[in-house]
Amino acid sequence: MVSLAGLILLASCGRETARPLQGYVEGEYVRVAAPFAGTLQQLSVKRGDQVEAAKPLFALESENETAARREAEARLRAAEARLSNLQSGKRAPEIETAAQELQQARAMRELASSNVARQQKLFSSGFVSGAVLDDARAQFKREDAHVKELEAAVATAKMPARTGEIRAAEADARAAKEVVAQSEWKLAQRAVAAPAAGLVHDTYFVVGDWVPAGTPVASVLPPANVKVRFYVPETLLGGLKLGQAVTVNCDGCAAPFSATLQFIADRAEFTPPVLYSKENRAKLVYLVEAKPSPADAVKLHPGQPVDVTLPGVR
């Protein structure tokens, strides 16, 4: 009987159990802010909400930015209208008016030509002086020059603007488009959406507050930003490598889950006070971080203590 009890005791002492390491859950929060200052007009989430990516978080007042966009759009329309006008030349009624003026000038030139011929005959017969003939010839030259001037004006009216003017107008239109794009971007920055799906950890302002530029209004914790931090003694460090899987357990967890090592510190430190014990408080340890899967991360809470079991460690 004694020998049987001894065998059971020896078997019990010889059985090796896994040694879990103490750790805790850590979260890397995304602190969402607007690049411009303004009064908080709308807060679409509250602490503890689950928010989807690209869903609204908050909005600042935007009356000034809305007016600036309308002004930029009006300037763009004006620039495009100027460009179109230069490319198409004068309007049809303007060209028709110039053509009518040209027709009248030609009629006056024909009249002046007939007057020169008549005065030439009268001068040859001695009825008029040479001065009268000279006046008739001068009048014909004036009418002929007027006809040529109007012919050039009609030809110019049918042509588009000069290349340099068109290029300048095109540059003005492009610049106006960029101003519109800039005003739209500024207006879009007044309404901020969630950069990723996750838990709304906290909000820092209420509707009506003045929010300085770049100051976070809400913080979001995506599941991908949840990690487990724990410390390993120097004797176990050599068996770890990035990408290695570890087993994590916590109080209240339905079952242990796996996490992947993402970081191993290259410097030793003393065991943090929150994890100290009489056996290891004077030992040097190394910080290690492991990330659980998104499905497991949503079940954890930052600051929650966990136990980590390394593979092959007994």
Residue pairs with C-beta under 8 A, 6 or more apart in sequence:
16 314
17 314
18 309
18 313
18 314
19 309
19 313
19 314
20 249
20 307
20 308
20 309
21 230
21 231
21 232
21 307
21 308
21 309
21 310
22 230
22 231
22 275
22 305
22 307
22 308
23 228
23 229
23 230
23 231
23 248
23 305
23 306
23 307
23 308
24 228
24 229
24 230
24 274
24 303
24 304
24 305
24 306
25 226
25 227
25 228
25 229
25 250
25 300
25 301
25 302
25 303
25 304
25 306
26 226
26 227
26 228
26 229
26 289
26 302
27 201
27 221
27 225
27 226
27 227
27 302
28 221
28 225
28 227
29 201
29 219
29 220
29 221
29 225
30 195
30 196
30 198
30 219
30 220
30 221
30 222
30 225
31 216
31 218
31 219
32 57
32 58
32 192
32 194
32 195
32 216
32 217
32 218
32 219
32 220
33 192
33 213
33 214
33 215
33 216
33 217
34 58
34 60
34 189
34 190
34 192
34 211
34 213
34 214
34 217
35 189
35 213
35 214
36 60
36 186
36 189
36 190
36 213
37 60
37 210
37 211
37 212
37 213
38 60
38 61
38 62
38 190
38 210
38 211
39 60
39 61
39 208
39 209
39 210
39 211
40 58
40 59
40 60
40 205
40 206
40 207
40 208
40 209
40 210
40 211
40 217
41 59
41 60
41 61
41 62
41 207
42 56
42 58
42 59
42 191
42 207
43 57
43 58
43 203
43 205
43 206
43 207
43 217
43 218
44 55
44 56
44 57
44 58
44 59
45 51
45 57
45 58
45 200
45 203
45 218
46 200
46 203
47 200
47 201
47 202
47 203
48 199
48 200
49 199
49 200
50 197
50 198
50 199
50 200
51 57
51 194
51 197
51 198
51 199
51 200
51 220
52 194
52 197
53 193
53 194
53 195
53 196
53 197
54 193
54 194
55 193
55 194
56 191
56 192
56 193
56 194
57 192
57 193
57 194
57 217
57 218
57 220
58 191
58 192
58 203
58 205
58 217
58 218
59 190
59 191
59 192
60 190
60 191
60 211
61 190
62 187
62 190
62 191
65 183
65 186
65 187
65 190
66 187
68 183
68 186
68 187
69 180
69 183
69 184
69 187
71 183
72 176
72 179
72 180
72 182
72 183
73 180
75 176
75 179
76 173
76 176
76 177
76 179
76 180
78 176
79 169
79 172
79 173
79 175
79 176
80 173
80 176
82 169
82 172
82 173
83 166
83 169
83 170
83 172
83 173
86 160
86 161
86 165
86 166
86 169
87 160
87 161
87 166
88 160
89 95
89 157
89 158
89 159
89 160
89 161
90 98
90 157
90 158
94 157
95 154
95 157
95 158
98 150
98 153
98 154
98 157
99 154
101 150
102 147
102 150
102 151
102 153
102 154
105 143
105 146
105 147
105 150
106 147
108 143
108 146
109 140
109 143
109 144
109 146
109 147
111 143
112 136
112 139
112 140
112 142
112 143
112 144
113 140
115 136
115 139
115 140
116 133
116 136
116 137
116 139
116 140
118 136
119 128
119 132
119 133
119 136
120 133
122 128
122 132
123 129
123 130
123 132
123 133
160 166
161 169
192 217
194 220
195 220
196 220
196 222
196 224
197 222
197 223
198 220
198 221
198 222
198 223
198 225
199 220
199 221
199 298
200 218
200 219
200 220
201 219
201 220
201 221
202 218
202 219
203 217
203 218
204 215
204 216
204 217
204 218
204 219
205 211
205 217
211 217
221 302
223 294
223 295
223 297
223 298
224 291
224 294
224 297
226 291
226 292
226 297
226 298
226 300
226 302
227 259
227 262
227 289
227 290
227 291
227 292
228 248
228 259
228 289
228 290
228 291
228 292
228 300
228 306
228 308
229 287
229 288
229 289
230 288
230 290
230 306
230 308
231 271
231 272
231 275
231 285
231 286
231 287
231 288
232 240
232 285
232 286
232 288
232 310
233 280
233 283
233 284
233 285
233 286
234 268
234 283
234 284
234 285
234 286
236 310
236 313
237 264
237 286
239 310
239 312
239 313
240 261
240 264
240 288
240 310
241 261
241 264
242 261
242 262
242 263
242 264
243 260
243 261
244 260
244 261
244 311
245 258
245 259
245 260
245 261
245 311
246 258
246 259
246 260
246 261
246 290
246 308
246 309
246 310
246 311
247 256
247 257
247 258
247 259
247 308
247 309
247 311
248 256
248 257
248 258
248 259
248 290
248 292
248 306
248 307
248 308
248 309
249 256
249 257
249 306
249 307
249 309
250 300
250 304
250 305
250 306
250 307
251 305
253 299
256 309
257 292
257 293
257 296
258 292
258 293
258 296
259 290
259 291
259 292
259 293
259 296
259 308
260 290
260 291
260 292
261 288
261 289
261 290
262 289
262 290
262 291
263 287
263 288
263 289
264 286
264 287
264 288
265 286
265 287
265 288
267 286
268 284
268 285
268 286
269 284
269 285
269 286
269 287
270 281
270 282
270 284
270 285
271 280
271 281
271 283
271 284
271 285
290 308
291 297
292 300
300 306
